[in-house]
Amino acid sequence: MLHSTKNHKYDIGSTNDLENRPKYHNYVATPSSRSGALIWGIVHKDILSDKSSARKRKLNIKRKNK
């Protein structure tokens, strides 16, 4: 889970390259993940065995935050 220190938003996603995920969001990501937030940092991580588990975890987190 990433957090923007500029606009205090969170982004939930998955990656095989945890070290570069914040860099991607800071410099390359889609307009929705940039949205004026230039500084993203990792605030939480789960290590899961496969993409299916990662998708289920992401949906679970999003449902809890509604």
Residue pairs with C-beta under 8 A, 6 or more apart in sequence:
1 10
1 11
1 12
1 42
1 43
1 44
1 45
1 61
2 10
2 11
2 12
2 13
2 21
2 22
2 25
2 40
2 41
2 42
2 43
3 9
3 10
3 11
3 40
3 41
3 43
4 10
4 11
4 37
4 39
4 40
5 37
5 39
5 41
6 36
6 37
6 38
6 39
7 35
7 36
7 37
9 35
9 37
10 43
11 25
11 33
11 40
12 58
12 61
12 62
13 21
13 58
14 48
14 51
14 54
14 55
14 58
15 21
18 42
18 45
21 42
22 40
22 41
22 42
25 33
25 34
25 40
26 38
26 39
26 40
33 40
46 54
46 57
48 54
48 57
